[in-house]
Amino acid sequence: MAVPSRVVVVADAHLGEAAASVKAAFHCFLDAVPDLGDALLINGDLFDFWFEYASVIPRRPFASLAKLHALRQRNIPIVLVGGNHDRWGGDFLTKDLGIRFFGGQAELDVAGRPAFVAHGDGLTEQHWAARVMHRVTRHPATIRVFRALHPDLGLWIADRLSGRLADNTRDAAVLDRAAAAQSQWAKALLARRPELDLVILAHTHRPALERLPDGRAYLNPGAWVEGFRYAIVTRSDIELKVFSD
């Protein structure tokens, strides 16, 4: 299969918690992806909460999953890198939907560019609660205990905790500091790893496109939930975009 030459990058839709208008716009966006590019990279927090049980699929994200399935049926490759709200995927995403899923960071070819891709949680957290939640929710014991709960109970607990699964202080100054720290982290990684052409992060809800003098770059597409933001990556260019149907 040919390497996609025009990759659509989106993150932080938080479907399930976001307003109905955000979900409707995202579904229109998914319908439009084949006209925007030839592959889709979702860099975390597509859902406000996703946890894959062995034989139970949560009801709330069903319509969005159907849209993703329809997109795959149009032979559009989809990669999902899990975020702090939705890193607990498995066979349903990979085998039933045909999505390449990574629960954490991944090194990928993005439009012919060697790229490091991660949602960004745990890298530059600015609040102690976010650092604690990052460690707790990734711990294998926590995942085993949660999987043992009845799905109705587990999803109820997730609803109560969803505001704490991220850096969600909702303090603009904290998020600005996190975005600045994230930029420094990405550029330091590019300095250490000259073979990388691109670093893609998300999580801070702050769009960023910073190009190094040698043409390599750091990209954060921004948050879909805040302004319908996304990005387009090609071998020769990167663009920050706002979707309008």
Disulfide bonds with the S-S distance in Angstrom:
none
